Amino acid sequence: QVQLVESGGGLVQPGGSLRLSCAASAMMFHIYRVGWYRQAPGKQREMVASINTAGTINYADFVKGRFTISRDSANVFLQMNNLQPEDTAVYYCHAYWVHDYWGQGTQVTVSS
C-alpha cells in the first residue's frame, strides 16, 4: 500500500507562487508514474502534470510555462508560478504502478 501526503497549499495573490510537495511511502518509488491533478468546485478532476518512469514530462496546456513538476526518490514536487484565480482548486498527488494511488489533496486558493 502506497501513501501519498501532500503539503504546500495555501492562499496566494494573483501572480504569486507556491511549491507543492508530495511525500510517498513506497519502496522503489522510482518505478511509479507520478503526477499532479486538480479539481475545482463543480468541475471534474484534471491532469496538471505528470512524469513517467522514463522521465518524460507532460503538462496540461493551461499550465505550460508556469508550472514545473519534478521528483526525487521519495517525493514529487510542483512549482507553481504566476498563479491565477482560475488555478484555484484542490491539488492531488497521484502515483501509478499496477494500481492508482491518490493523496488526500491540498487546497490552493488564488485571490486578491
C-alpha positions in Angstrom: 0.0 0.0 0.0 1.3 3.4 -1.0 0.6 6.5 1.0 0.9 9.9 -0.6 0.9 13.0 1.6 0.7 16.5 0.0 1.7 19.8 1.6 2.4 23.3 0.5 -1.0 24.6 -0.5 -2.5 27.8 0.8 -3.8 31.3 -0.1 -1.7 33.4 -2.6 -2.4 36.6 -4.5 -2.6 36.5 -8.4 0.9 36.4 -9.8 2.3 34.7 -6.8 4.0 31.3 -6.4 3.6 28.1 -4.4 5.5 24.9 -4.2 3.6 21.7 -3.6 5.3 18.6 -2.2 4.1 15.0 -2.1 5.9 12.5 0.2 5.5 8.9 -0.8 5.8 5.9 1.4 6.7 3.3 -1.2 9.7 1.2 -1.8 11.1 1.5 -5.3 9.1 4.7 -5.8 11.1 5.4 -8.9 9.2 2.8 -10.9 5.9 4.6 -10.3 4.5 7.0 -12.8 3.6 10.2 -10.8 1.8 13.4 -11.3 -0.4 16.2 -10.1 -4.1 16.6 -10.7 -6.5 19.3 -9.6 -10.3 19.6 -9.0 -12.1 22.9 -8.8 -15.6 23.2 -7.3 -18.2 21.8 -9.7 -15.6 20.6 -12.2 -14.0 17.2 -13.0 -10.6 16.3 -11.8 -8.0 17.2 -14.5 -4.4 16.3 -15.0 -1.9 19.1 -14.4 1.5 17.5 -14.9 3.0 14.0 -15.0 6.3 12.2 -15.2 6.6 8.7 -16.4 9.2 6.1 -15.5 11.4 7.2 -18.4 11.4 10.7 -17.2 9.1 12.1 -19.8 7.1 15.1 -18.6 3.7 16.2 -19.7 1.9 19.4 -18.9 -1.7 20.4 -19.4 -1.8 23.3 -21.8 -3.2 25.6 -19.2 0.0 25.4 -17.1 2.8 25.3 -19.7 5.5 27.8 -18.9 4.1 28.4 -15.4 4.3 25.1 -13.5 7.2 22.7 -13.2 7.0 19.1 -12.0 10.0 17.3 -10.5 10.7 14.2 -8.4 13.3 12.5 -6.4 13.5 9.1 -4.9 10.6 9.6 -2.5 8.9 12.9 -3.4 7.1 14.6 -6.1 7.1 18.4 -6.4 5.1 21.0 -8.3 6.5 24.5 -8.5 3.7 26.9 -9.5 4.5 30.4 -10.7 2.3 33.2 -11.9 -0.8 31.7 -10.3 -4.1 33.0 -11.4 -7.6 32.8 -9.9 -8.6 30.0 -12.3 -5.8 27.9 -10.7 -7.9 27.7 -7.5 -8.6 24.0 -6.8 -7.7 21.1 -4.6 -4.5 19.6 -5.9 -3.9 15.9 -5.7 -0.7 13.9 -5.9 -1.1 10.7 -8.0 1.1 7.6 -8.4 0.6 4.6 -10.6 2.2 1.2 -10.7 -0.3 -1.7 -11.1 -2.8 0.4 -9.1 -3.7 4.1 -8.8 -2.8 5.9 -5.6 -4.0 9.3 -4.5 -3.2 11.7 -1.8 -5.7 13.5 0.3 -5.4 16.7 -1.6 -4.2 20.2 -0.7 -6.2 23.4 -1.2 -4.7 26.1 -3.4 -6.6 29.4 -3.4 -5.6 32.3 -5.6 -7.3 35.5 -4.7 -6.6 39.2 -4.0 
